[in-house]
Structure formats: structure tokens, C-alpha cells
């Protein structure tokens, strides 16, 4: 679980950097499949949130 979340965090950064809708969509689909309560998933959620918060600035 930890490694999947680490890879997904890296993938969303790359997808966001290059504007790849395919990557960001796939990472979001993965997130929907992950359990709601785990340390790795919470860290992944925080990384997603931070990435999109930066975009709004």
C-alpha cells in the first residue's frame, strides 16, 4: 500500500507538470479504489490537496 501511494504521488506530480489528463485521471481512479483509513492514503490525500492548492494560487 505504501509503495502504491508513493508511486501515485510521483505520477500525479508528473501528470500535473505536463498537463496530462490521462495520468491525473488514472491517479484519481486509483485513489477511489484505496481504503479510506491508512497512513499512506492520508499522506497521498494531503499531497493531492497540496498540489491543487498550489494551482489555485
N, C-alpha and C positions, 0 to 999 in steps of 0.2 A: 504494500500500500504506500509506504513512504517513497519508494523509488518511482512509482507511477505518478505520485503527486509532484515529485521533484522534476520529472521529465515534462509533465504537463505545464508546470510553471515556466520552464525554459521555452517550451513550444509556444505558449501564449505571448511571451516576450517577443519571440521571433515573428510570430504572426502579426502582432501589433506593429512592430517596427516596419515590416514590409507591407502592411495593409492587406494581409492575406485573409480574406473572409473564410476560405476553406479551413485554414488552420484554426482560427478563432471559433468557428462553428463546431469543429470536431472536439476542441478542448471543452467547450460548453456542454456538448453531448456527453463527454466523459464525466464531467462534473455532476451531471444529473444522475449518473449511474453509481456514483460513490456514496458511501454511507454518510449520514449527516454528522455523526459524532465520532471524531477521531482527531488526534493532534495533527496528523499530516494533512487531513482535509481542512481543518481550521486554518492552518498555515497557508494552504493553497487558496482558500477563500480570501484571506487577508491580502495575499499577493495580487489576486484578481481585482480586488477592491482598490488597492493602492494604484495599480496600473490605470484603471479607469478614472480614478480621482485625479491623477496627473494630467490626463487627457482633457479634463474639464477646465483646467487652469489656464 
